[in-house]
Amino acid sequence: MSSSKFDIVVYGATGFTGQLVAEYLAEHYKGDASLKWAMAGRSKDKLATVRDAIGAPADTPLIVADAADPASLKAMVGLAKSIISTVGPYQLYGSELVAACAADGVDYFDLCGEPVWMRRMIEAHEATAKSSGARIIFSCGFDSLPFELGVFCVQEEARKVFGASVNRVKGRVRDMRGTFSGGTAASMRATFAAAANDPSMIALLRSPFALTPGFEGPKQPPGNRPAFDQELDSWTTPFVMATINTRNVHRSNLLRGFPYGKEFVYDEMMLTGAGEKGEAKAKAIAAANTSEKMSSGGPKPGEGPSKEERENGLYDLLFVAIAPDGRQVRAAVKGDRDPGYGSTSKMISECAICLLRDTPDVPAGIWTPGAAMQHKLIKRLVDHAGLTFTVEK
């Protein structure tokens, strides 16, 4: 690949999340002459306005590219070693870009939480990507990187303590302050609309193994209603992002050759506490956070919380690996920013840097970020993106 190409092109840099990604690169890699990056979007004037607003150098390259103009996407891809795309819903605006990256051997990163679209991209483009040398990496934000790597870390600890990984892990949200992105809500709306027009999508949406073509594992917990968790002594309530996170965890297991076993069972819920208060809270959250209601709320695409709100956000995730004899090991993943915006923009940026600099030999294909980059990505997220990974006793 020509050394004259940009290392990273941020596509969608005039959108709210894309602007945060560009701002992160401008701030944290300021003066790094070895990193060549550019901003891309539909309007050169708007790109210039964003460039100036975020304090990026005046000579930051600007590329005009539009999802409605496949030729412009191909031209952008031809200038890049890798593309970070924040232009969603991906099922509406992402297919041509993935196809172009796969065909041209260009690496691709996104924030996708749309499992049916991802499955269709895997089926359509994985063979092409493997042939061209492209690494296509979905879900590099809050869905689903902290969860995929949380399972990875707790299984690493299980191997140390038990001598082997276990086939049962629970993912539990202990605390989360902030908001899901407007893009997440828009993606949910697009998915519901698509499923209404194509009922065949419904079975795939419901399948925990939607992202593991050719492999169907054991029955998984439904996670669709409040329940008391005896092992954790707490009420739990459904976690709206579980429908994408669990699929990515199972794909990660498949991509790595089933280190968790083919009978692996994984679910995600939110902890609400014990007793009557915990039960009442679980039921209240479940009533408020149905996927349908989540899809109609939150910021609109292109909008989001203030800098202060992003910086005051956080998340605290617990992962419990349970051995057949009942013994447990636990790991926690915490983030220091609002999950949907502040933390996500740092994570996807560091995924792109990690593949470029720390793990350039990752084989071609369609990956989850944790399966592709593993320990080196964890180190980069800890060093640069405000995440912590700890074993809890």
N, C-alpha and C positions, 0 to 999 in steps of 0.2 A: 504494500500500500504506500502511496506517495507520501513522503515526509512533509510535503507542502500542504497536506490536508489539515483541517482543524481537528484537534484531539477530541473536542466536544462541541456540538452545536445544541443550544437550548432552544427547542422548537416549542413555540407558545409563550415566548418571553414577555408578551404584552398582557397575558392573563395574570390573575392574582398569584397563583402558585408558581407559574413560570417566572414571574418577576422575582419572587423570593429565591428561586433557584439561581437566577442570574445574579442577584444581589449577593447571595452566599459565595458564589465563585469570585465575584469582584472583590469582596471583602477578604476572604480567607486565602485566596491565591494571588493577592495583589503583589506585584513585583516578581512573580514566578514566571520568568521569561520562557521556561521550558514548557509551560502549559499554553497551548494555543486554542482559544475558544471563541465562539461567535454566538450571536443572538439571532433567532429567526422568528418570523411571524408574518401576518398578512399585510401589514402596513409599515413601510420604512419610516414614515414620520412618527408613528406611534412607538416603534422600536427606538428611535432616536430619543424620544421623550423619556421612555423608561430608562434607557442607558444613562441619560443625564441625571434622572431622579435617584438612581441607585448609586451614583458616584463611580460608575464604571469608566475606564479610560475613554477619552473622546475618539480614539482610533479603534475601539472595539468593533469588529466587523459586524455588519447587519445584513441579513439574508431575507429576501422576500419569498415566502413559501405559504401555500394555501392548500388545505385538505381538499378543496373543490377543484384543484388544478394539479392533476397527477404529474404533469411535466415539471412543475415547479418543485414538487417533492423529490422527484428523481434528480433534478439539478442540485438540490440541497444535499441529498445523500451522496452525490458525487463529490462534494466538497469536504466530506466528514470521515473521520475514523469511527466516531460514535455519535449517536443522537439521543438526547434526553427529550422525551415527549411528554408534555403536560396538557396536550390537547385532547380532551375527552368530551363526552363519552366516547371511548375508543371504538365501540361497536358502530358508531356513527361516523367517526372522523379518523380512525386509526388504521384501517385495513390496508389501504394503499401504501402507507408509510412502512408498515411491517413487511409487506411484499417487496418494496423497493430495497429495504435494508437487507433482507434475506437474499435477494438476487444479487446484490452488489458486494456482499461480504462485509457489510458495515454493522457494527455493534449498535444495539438498541436497548434503551431503558425506558420504563414507564411506571405509572402509578395505578395500574389497572386493577379493579376489583370486580371484573365482569367475567365470571368463569365460562359461560357459554361461548362468548367471543374468543376467549383465550384458547378453549378447546378447538375451535374452528381454525384459529391461527396455527396451532400445533399440527393439526391434520394437514393443513394446506401448505405450510412452509418449513416444517422441521427438516425434511429431507433436503430442500434447497439450501437452507442455512448451513447444514452440515457439509454440503458440497462446496459452498462459496467461502466458508470460513467465518460467517456471521455468528455472533453470540446475541441471541434475543432474550432479554431478561425482563420479565413482567413483575409487577407488584413490588416495587422498590421503596414503598413508603410505609405508612402505618398499617395499611393492608398490603403485605402481610409480614414485613421483615422482622419486627420485634418478636412475633409469635413463632415464625419459622426458626429463628435463632434461639429463642427461649427453649423450644423443644430440643434443639441441637445441644444446648448447654446442659440441660438436665439429663439428657441421655449420656453425655460425656461423663457426668458425675456418677450416674448409675453404673457405668462400666467400671469406674474406679472402686465404687463401694461394693457392688454386687458381683463384679466380674463379667457382667454382660449387660447389654441394653435390655429394656423391659418392653412389653407389648401394650402397656397402658400408661398414658400420660394425660393429666388434666391441665388445661390452661385456664387460669382464673384471673379476671380483672379485679384487682383490689381497690384501685382508685384511678380516676381519670377526670382531669379538669381541662376543658377546652371544647372544641367543636369538631365535628366531621366537616370535611370540605364541601363546598357547593358542588364540586365535581362528583363527589360520592353520591349526593342526592340526585343529581342529573343522571348519573349512571343507573341508579335504581329505577328512575322513571323510564329511561330508555329500555331497560330490561323488561319491565312490566308491560310496556307497550309492545315490545317484540314478541313476548310470550303470548299476549292476547291474539296476535296475528299468526302465530306459529305454535300451536299447542305441543308440538314435538319437543319444544325447548323445555317444557316443564319437568319432564323426567330427568333431563340433564341438570337442570337447576337444583333439583332435589338430591342428586347423587353426591355423596361425599367423595366419590372417585371420578368426578367429572374431568379432572386434569391428569388422569392416569390411563390413557387409552390402552386397551388390552389387558388391564389389571383391575380386578374387583376384589377388594378386601372384605373383612368381616363386617357385620352389622355394627353401625356406630350409634352412640346415644343421640336421640333426636334434638335435644337442647332447645325445645320450642315452647317450654312452659316453666314457670317457677317450680323449684324442687329443693328439698333439704338434702344437703350433702353430708352424710354421716361421717365420712373420713376427714372432712375439713370443719365439721361442726358449725356449719353456716348455711343459711338459705342462699340460693342462687337464682338468678334470673337470666333469660336469654340475652346474649350479646349479639348485637345486630351485625357485626363484622365477621362472625363465626362462619357465615355461609361462604366467604371467600378464604378466610385464613385456614380453615381446616382442609380445604381442597389443596391449598398450596403446601401445607405440611405433608399431606400424603404424596403429592408430586415430588417433593424434596426427598422423601423416603425412597421413592421409585428411582429417581435420578441417581441417587448415591448407592444403588444396588441393594436396597432394603436392609440398612443397618439396624433398623428398629424391628425387623421381621415382617413377614407377610400377614401376620395376624394382629398388626398394630391397631390400637383403638385410641382415638384422640377426640376430645371435645373441648369447647370453650364456653364459659359462662361468666357472669359477673357475681361477685360475692356481695351480699347485703347484710350479713350478720345473723346472729342466732336469735331465738325467741320470737315473740309476737311482733316486735319492731322490725326484725329482719324479714319476717314473712310479709308484713304489710309493705315494706319497701320493695321487696322483690315483685310483688303483684302490681304495685304502682308503676315501677319502671317498665315492666312487661306491657302494661296497658299503654304507656306513653311511647314506647320505642318499637312498635311494630315496623316492619320494613316499609309498609305502605305510608305510615305517618312520617317516618324518617325521610322518605323520598320527597315529601311535600314541604319539609321544613329546612331550616338551616340557610346559610348564605346562598345567593344565586351564583352560578358560575361567573367568575370574574370579580366576585366580592369576597370579603373575609374579615376576620377580626383585626383589631388594631395591633400595633407592635407590642403595646403593653399587655394586651390580652394574650397574645401568643407567648410572650415571655413569662407570664404568670401561669400558664398551663403546665400540665405534667401528666404522666401515666406511670402506673405501678402494676406490673403483671407478675403473677405467680405461676410457676410450672411445677407440678408434682408428678414424679415418676414412681409408680407403685409396682413393687416386685410381686411375684405370685404368692409369696408367703406373707404379704401385707406390709413389709417394710417399705419405707419411703425415703426418697431424697428430694430436695426442693431447690429450685433456682428462681431468682427474680431478675426481671429486666425492667429498668426504669428509664424514663426519658425526661429531660428537663424543660421541655417546651410543649405547647399545645400540640396534640398528636396530628391533627389534620393538616396543619400548615407549617408551624415553626419547626417541628421535628421532622416531618416528612420532607421538607425542602432540603434539609441537611443530609438526610439519609440517602436520597436518590443521587445527590451530588457526589457523596462519598462512594456510592456504588460505582459510579462511572470512573472516578479517580482510582479506586481499588483495582478494577479490571485493567485499567490502562497501565498502572504503575506496579501494583503488587502481585497481580495474578494474570499476567499476559498470556500464559500458556493454557488457560481454561479452554477445553475443546469447543469446537463449534456446535451449535444446536440451540434449542429453546430451553431456558433454564429458569429456576428460581434463584434469587440472589444468594441465599444462604448455601444452597447446594453447590453453587458455582465457586464461591469465594471463602466460605467457612471461617476458620480462625483468623485469617488475615482481614476479612471484612469486620469481624468483631473488634479486632484491635483498632482498626481505622475509625469505627463508630465510637469507641471509647475515647480515643485520642482527639477526635475532631468534632463529633456530632452530638455530644452531651448524653450518650447512653451509658448505662452501667449494667454489668452482668455479674451477679454474685450468687454464690451457693449459700443457702440458708440452713441453719441447723434447727 
